[in-house]
Amino acid sequence: MSESQPATPTLEKDPGTVPPAPAEGSGRFWSPRRVPAAVAALLLLAGAGLLLYDIAAVRAHHPAMHWRRALAGQLAERPLDDPWVLTGAAVAVALGLWLVALAVTPGLRGLLPMRRPHPEVRAALGRDAAALLLRDRVMDVSGIRSARVRMSRTKADVRAVAHFRDLDDVRADLDTVLTDAIRGLGLTRPPRLSLHVSRPGRKG
C-alpha cells in the first residue's frame, strides 16, 4: 500500500516570520586612525603629567621648573604681534584643524560601500578591484586595443583605444557593457560613467 505525496512540496510561512528588508547601503567605512590618535594621546599625557608635576612641586614650596619660568617670562614680555608668537599660534591652529578634520571625516577613500543584503552585513569594494573589473569588461568588447579605468567615489573614468570598427559602434557597445557592469558591482552609490573612445596615435 503506497502513500500519495504531492508532486511539488509547499512551504508554509511561520506566523512570526518577517519578510526580509530591502537592501540598504553600507555607508562610508571609518578609518581607526590609530597612529594619529596614539601620538596625540602620548603628547597630551606627557604635557599634562609634566605640568601637574611642576604645579605639585610649587605647591610643596619648591621652585618652578626653568622651562615654565622662561615660558611665562617670554609670554609676559613679547607682544602679540611678535613673529614667534604668531608662528606658535599658527602651528597650534594647524594641528587643531588637522585633528578636527581627522575626527569628522571617515577616511578609507579607497573603499566603495556596497549594498547590504542583510542588516548585520557590511561590505565594500576596493577602487582598484572595481577599476580592474571594469577594464576587463572593456577589453572583452570587440575592437578594443587598450583601456584605462580610473575609479573615484562618484565617477568611473574609462578611456579606451579602438583600432578597428566604427567609433560610434564601439562607444555604444561600451556604454551598454559598462552600464551593466557598474550596476553589477552592487555599490550603494553607483559612480557616473565617463567614457572616452579614440583611435591609436600615429607613430613617428
Short mmCIF file of the C-alpha atoms (twelve columns), coordinates in Angstrom:
data_MODEL
# 
_entry.id   MODEL 
# 
loop_
_atom_site.group_PDB 
_atom_site.id 
_atom_site.type_symbol 
_atom_site.label_atom_id 
_atom_site.label_alt_id 
_atom_site.label_comp_id 
_atom_site.label_asym_id 
_atom_site.label_seq_id 
_atom_site.Cartn_x 
_atom_site.Cartn_y 
_atom_site.Cartn_z 
_atom_site.pdbx_PDB_model_num 
ATOM 1   C CA . MET A 1   0.000  0.000  0.000   1 
ATOM 2   C CA . SER A 2   1.628  3.292  -1.138  1 
ATOM 3   C CA . GLU A 3   1.081  6.714  0.317   1 
ATOM 4   C CA . SER A 4   0.257  9.500  -2.056  1 
ATOM 5   C CA . GLN A 5   2.571  12.564 -1.928  1 
ATOM 6   C CA . PRO A 6   2.099  15.920 -3.627  1 
ATOM 7   C CA . ALA A 7   4.106  16.473 -6.771  1 
ATOM 8   C CA . THR A 8   5.552  19.758 -5.551  1 
ATOM 9   C CA . PRO A 9   6.114  20.340 -1.820  1 
ATOM 10  C CA . THR A 10  4.703  23.544 -0.398  1 
ATOM 11  C CA . LEU A 11  6.408  25.658 2.241   1 
ATOM 12  C CA . GLU A 12  4.224  27.221 4.862   1 
ATOM 13  C CA . LYS A 13  5.237  30.585 6.268   1 
ATOM 14  C CA . ASP A 14  5.675  30.757 10.027  1 
ATOM 15  C CA . PRO A 15  3.225  33.120 11.729  1 
ATOM 16  C CA . GLY A 16  6.011  35.248 13.186  1 
ATOM 17  C CA . THR A 17  8.223  35.399 10.124  1 
ATOM 18  C CA . VAL A 18  9.081  38.909 8.947   1 
ATOM 19  C CA . PRO A 19  9.880  39.406 5.265   1 
ATOM 20  C CA . PRO A 20  13.476 40.442 4.606   1 
ATOM 21  C CA . ALA A 21  14.096 44.163 4.490   1 
ATOM 22  C CA . PRO A 22  15.178 45.738 1.217   1 
ATOM 23  C CA . ALA A 23  18.905 46.082 0.651   1 
ATOM 24  C CA . GLU A 24  20.364 49.250 2.163   1 
ATOM 25  C CA . GLY A 25  23.661 50.999 1.788   1 
ATOM 26  C CA . SER A 26  26.637 50.106 3.964   1 
ATOM 27  C CA . GLY A 27  27.677 53.720 4.487   1 
ATOM 28  C CA . ARG A 28  31.223 55.010 4.461   1 
ATOM 29  C CA . PHE A 29  33.821 52.993 6.366   1 
ATOM 30  C CA . TRP A 30  35.618 54.963 9.072   1 
ATOM 31  C CA . SER A 31  39.348 54.673 9.489   1 
ATOM 32  C CA . PRO A 32  40.500 53.831 13.040  1 
ATOM 33  C CA . ARG A 33  43.448 56.262 12.668  1 
ATOM 34  C CA . ARG A 34  45.405 54.591 15.436  1 
ATOM 35  C CA . VAL A 35  48.710 56.390 14.770  1 
ATOM 36  C CA . PRO A 36  47.407 59.995 14.963  1 
ATOM 37  C CA . ALA A 37  45.272 59.103 17.987  1 
ATOM 38  C CA . ALA A 38  48.209 57.441 19.761  1 
ATOM 39  C CA . VAL A 39  50.571 60.354 19.018  1 
ATOM 40  C CA . ALA A 40  48.044 62.934 20.225  1 
ATOM 41  C CA . ALA A 41  47.304 60.911 23.372  1 
ATOM 42  C CA . LEU A 42  51.002 60.491 24.213  1 
ATOM 43  C CA . LEU A 43  51.756 64.182 23.700  1 
ATOM 44  C CA . LEU A 44  48.797 65.246 25.819  1 
ATOM 45  C CA . LEU A 45  49.695 62.723 28.515  1 
ATOM 46  C CA . ALA A 46  53.329 63.830 28.619  1 
ATOM 47  C CA . GLY A 47  52.444 67.540 28.703  1 
ATOM 48  C CA . ALA A 48  49.754 67.124 31.340  1 
ATOM 49  C CA . GLY A 49  51.980 64.932 33.504  1 
ATOM 50  C CA . LEU A 50  54.888 67.373 33.344  1 
ATOM 51  C CA . LEU A 51  52.641 70.343 34.120  1 
ATOM 52  C CA . LEU A 52  50.951 68.591 37.042  1 
ATOM 53  C CA . TYR A 53  54.349 67.589 38.459  1 
ATOM 54  C CA . ASP A 54  55.573 71.157 38.278  1 
ATOM 55  C CA . ILE A 55  52.391 72.518 39.892  1 
ATOM 56  C CA . ALA A 56  52.667 69.944 42.689  1 
ATOM 57  C CA . ALA A 57  56.308 70.934 43.229  1 
ATOM 58  C CA . VAL A 58  55.363 74.615 43.519  1 
ATOM 59  C CA . ARG A 59  52.596 73.734 45.978  1 
ATOM 60  C CA . ALA A 60  55.221 71.892 48.028  1 
ATOM 61  C CA . HIS A 61  57.253 75.160 48.208  1 
ATOM 62  C CA . HIS A 62  59.810 74.112 45.604  1 
ATOM 63  C CA . PRO A 63  60.842 76.438 42.763  1 
ATOM 64  C CA . ALA A 64  59.089 76.012 39.442  1 
ATOM 65  C CA . MET A 65  60.957 74.375 36.584  1 
ATOM 66  C CA . HIS A 66  63.175 76.571 34.495  1 
ATOM 67  C CA . TRP A 67  61.190 75.973 31.295  1 
ATOM 68  C CA . ARG A 68  57.937 77.168 32.871  1 
ATOM 69  C CA . ARG A 69  59.525 80.285 34.332  1 
ATOM 70  C CA . ALA A 70  61.192 81.052 30.993  1 
ATOM 71  C CA . LEU A 71  57.961 80.460 29.090  1 
ATOM 72  C CA . ALA A 72  55.974 82.665 31.476  1 
ATOM 73  C CA . GLY A 73  58.580 85.407 31.133  1 
ATOM 74  C CA . GLN A 74  58.534 85.211 27.339  1 
ATOM 75  C CA . LEU A 75  54.735 85.345 27.212  1 
ATOM 76  C CA . ALA A 76  54.713 88.332 29.550  1 
ATOM 77  C CA . GLU A 77  57.364 90.283 27.626  1 
ATOM 78  C CA . ARG A 78  56.626 89.512 23.986  1 
ATOM 79  C CA . PRO A 79  53.800 91.413 22.242  1 
ATOM 80  C CA . LEU A 80  51.008 89.601 20.429  1 
ATOM 81  C CA . ASP A 81  52.346 90.591 17.005  1 
ATOM 82  C CA . ASP A 82  55.752 89.039 17.697  1 
ATOM 83  C CA . PRO A 83  56.785 86.586 14.919  1 
ATOM 84  C CA . TRP A 84  57.440 83.774 17.387  1 
ATOM 85  C CA . VAL A 85  54.017 84.223 18.991  1 
ATOM 86  C CA . LEU A 86  52.300 84.280 15.608  1 
ATOM 87  C CA . THR A 87  54.243 81.205 14.480  1 
ATOM 88  C CA . GLY A 88  53.325 79.255 17.601  1 
ATOM 89  C CA . ALA A 89  49.670 80.239 17.260  1 
ATOM 90  C CA . ALA A 90  49.638 79.226 13.581  1 
ATOM 91  C CA . VAL A 91  51.150 75.836 14.407  1 
ATOM 92  C CA . ALA A 92  48.618 75.253 17.195  1 
ATOM 93  C CA . VAL A 93  45.729 76.203 14.910  1 
ATOM 94  C CA . ALA A 94  47.021 73.939 12.131  1 
ATOM 95  C CA . LEU A 95  47.348 70.984 14.496  1 
ATOM 96  C CA . GLY A 96  43.877 71.638 15.895  1 
ATOM 97  C CA . LEU A 97  42.305 71.817 12.442  1 
ATOM 98  C CA . TRP A 98  44.117 68.615 11.456  1 
ATOM 99  C CA . LEU A 99  42.749 66.766 14.477  1 
ATOM 100 C CA . VAL A 100 39.237 68.110 13.835  1 
ATOM 101 C CA . ALA A 101 39.438 67.011 10.197  1 
ATOM 102 C CA . LEU A 102 40.527 63.528 11.272  1 
ATOM 103 C CA . ALA A 103 37.651 63.365 13.743  1 
ATOM 104 C CA . VAL A 104 34.850 64.378 11.356  1 
ATOM 105 C CA . THR A 105 35.978 62.655 8.142   1 
ATOM 106 C CA . PRO A 106 35.602 58.892 7.665   1 
ATOM 107 C CA . GLY A 107 38.758 58.239 5.681   1 
ATOM 108 C CA . LEU A 108 39.320 54.955 3.809   1 
ATOM 109 C CA . ARG A 109 38.559 56.641 0.499   1 
ATOM 110 C CA . GLY A 110 39.800 53.565 -1.336  1 
ATOM 111 C CA . LEU A 111 36.731 51.551 -0.272  1 
ATOM 112 C CA . LEU A 112 33.424 51.879 -2.111  1 
ATOM 113 C CA . PRO A 113 30.439 50.922 0.116   1 
ATOM 114 C CA . MET A 114 28.177 48.186 -1.234  1 
ATOM 115 C CA . ARG A 115 24.501 47.482 -0.696  1 
ATOM 116 C CA . ARG A 116 23.648 45.493 2.425   1 
ATOM 117 C CA . PRO A 117 21.661 42.313 1.736   1 
ATOM 118 C CA . HIS A 118 21.295 41.842 5.494   1 
ATOM 119 C CA . PRO A 119 21.262 44.457 8.309   1 
ATOM 120 C CA . GLU A 120 24.181 42.746 10.070  1 
ATOM 121 C CA . VAL A 121 26.385 42.510 6.976   1 
ATOM 122 C CA . ARG A 122 28.570 45.344 5.712   1 
ATOM 123 C CA . ALA A 123 30.663 45.121 2.579   1 
ATOM 124 C CA . ALA A 124 32.877 47.351 0.492   1 
ATOM 125 C CA . LEU A 125 34.732 47.059 -2.797  1 
ATOM 126 C CA . GLY A 126 38.203 48.476 -3.331  1 
ATOM 127 C CA . ARG A 127 38.595 51.089 -6.037  1 
ATOM 128 C CA . ASP A 128 41.438 49.177 -7.699  1 
ATOM 129 C CA . ALA A 129 39.378 45.985 -7.816  1 
ATOM 130 C CA . ALA A 130 36.389 47.832 -9.285  1 
ATOM 131 C CA . ALA A 131 38.595 49.523 -11.893 1 
ATOM 132 C CA . LEU A 132 40.183 46.194 -12.830 1 
ATOM 133 C CA . LEU A 133 36.777 44.556 -13.244 1 
ATOM 134 C CA . LEU A 134 35.542 47.361 -15.490 1 
ATOM 135 C CA . ARG A 135 38.730 47.237 -17.535 1 
ATOM 136 C CA . ASP A 136 38.282 43.501 -18.097 1 
ATOM 137 C CA . ARG A 137 34.756 44.136 -19.325 1 
ATOM 138 C CA . VAL A 138 36.047 46.834 -21.689 1 
ATOM 139 C CA . MET A 139 38.704 44.530 -23.137 1 
ATOM 140 C CA . ASP A 140 36.012 41.942 -23.908 1 
ATOM 141 C CA . VAL A 141 34.393 44.338 -26.388 1 
ATOM 142 C CA . SER A 142 35.363 43.714 -29.992 1 
ATOM 143 C CA . GLY A 143 37.702 46.309 -31.472 1 
ATOM 144 C CA . ILE A 144 39.320 47.499 -28.220 1 
ATOM 145 C CA . ARG A 145 43.091 47.700 -28.285 1 
ATOM 146 C CA . SER A 146 43.793 49.119 -24.826 1 
ATOM 147 C CA . ALA A 147 41.883 50.657 -21.964 1 
ATOM 148 C CA . ARG A 148 42.477 52.621 -18.793 1 
ATOM 149 C CA . VAL A 149 39.969 52.943 -15.966 1 
ATOM 150 C CA . ARG A 150 40.120 55.312 -13.007 1 
ATOM 151 C CA . MET A 151 37.599 54.961 -10.224 1 
ATOM 152 C CA . SER A 152 36.504 57.585 -7.744  1 
ATOM 153 C CA . ARG A 153 33.601 57.678 -5.315  1 
ATOM 154 C CA . THR A 154 31.418 59.479 -7.838  1 
ATOM 155 C CA . LYS A 155 32.819 58.759 -11.287 1 
ATOM 156 C CA . ALA A 156 34.215 55.903 -13.368 1 
ATOM 157 C CA . ASP A 157 36.550 57.451 -15.955 1 
ATOM 158 C CA . VAL A 158 37.080 54.994 -18.831 1 
ATOM 159 C CA . ARG A 159 39.449 55.760 -21.713 1 
ATOM 160 C CA . ALA A 160 39.615 53.155 -24.476 1 
ATOM 161 C CA . VAL A 161 41.561 52.927 -27.733 1 
ATOM 162 C CA . ALA A 162 39.850 51.158 -30.649 1 
ATOM 163 C CA . HIS A 163 41.965 50.017 -33.597 1 
ATOM 164 C CA . PHE A 164 39.102 48.862 -35.829 1 
ATOM 165 C CA . ARG A 165 35.316 49.132 -36.102 1 
ATOM 166 C CA . ASP A 166 33.445 52.397 -36.203 1 
ATOM 167 C CA . LEU A 167 33.957 54.502 -33.083 1 
ATOM 168 C CA . ASP A 168 30.240 55.132 -32.650 1 
ATOM 169 C CA . ASP A 169 29.535 51.387 -32.656 1 
ATOM 170 C CA . VAL A 170 32.345 50.721 -30.199 1 
ATOM 171 C CA . ARG A 171 31.149 53.532 -27.941 1 
ATOM 172 C CA . ALA A 172 27.588 52.206 -27.982 1 
ATOM 173 C CA . ASP A 173 28.743 48.694 -27.081 1 
ATOM 174 C CA . LEU A 174 30.961 50.029 -24.310 1 
ATOM 175 C CA . ASP A 175 28.190 52.156 -22.897 1 
ATOM 176 C CA . THR A 176 25.879 49.140 -22.689 1 
ATOM 177 C CA . VAL A 177 28.527 46.821 -21.243 1 
ATOM 178 C CA . LEU A 178 29.840 49.309 -18.686 1 
ATOM 179 C CA . THR A 179 26.401 50.393 -17.543 1 
ATOM 180 C CA . ASP A 180 25.552 46.766 -16.840 1 
ATOM 181 C CA . ALA A 181 28.936 46.178 -15.178 1 
ATOM 182 C CA . ILE A 182 28.597 49.197 -12.885 1 
ATOM 183 C CA . ARG A 183 25.121 48.068 -11.887 1 
ATOM 184 C CA . GLY A 184 26.516 44.608 -11.186 1 
ATOM 185 C CA . LEU A 185 29.115 45.962 -8.751  1 
ATOM 186 C CA . GLY A 186 26.350 46.313 -6.170  1 
ATOM 187 C CA . LEU A 187 27.560 49.688 -4.906  1 
ATOM 188 C CA . THR A 188 25.427 51.872 -2.681  1 
ATOM 189 C CA . ARG A 189 26.024 54.854 -4.952  1 
ATOM 190 C CA . PRO A 190 26.929 53.672 -8.455  1 
ATOM 191 C CA . PRO A 191 29.504 56.025 -9.973  1 
ATOM 192 C CA . ARG A 192 28.725 58.150 -13.000 1 
ATOM 193 C CA . LEU A 193 30.221 56.767 -16.226 1 
ATOM 194 C CA . SER A 194 32.616 58.976 -18.181 1 
ATOM 195 C CA . LEU A 195 33.542 57.247 -21.453 1 
ATOM 196 C CA . HIS A 196 36.152 58.345 -23.986 1 
ATOM 197 C CA . VAL A 197 36.951 56.285 -27.118 1 
ATOM 198 C CA . SER A 198 39.706 57.237 -29.567 1 
ATOM 199 C CA . ARG A 199 41.959 55.873 -32.263 1 
ATOM 200 C CA . PRO A 200 45.605 54.987 -31.586 1 
ATOM 201 C CA . GLY A 201 48.048 57.812 -32.271 1 
ATOM 202 C CA . ARG A 202 50.266 57.764 -35.316 1 
ATOM 203 C CA . LYS A 203 53.826 56.574 -34.878 1 
ATOM 204 C CA . GLY A 204 56.697 58.812 -35.813 1 
# 
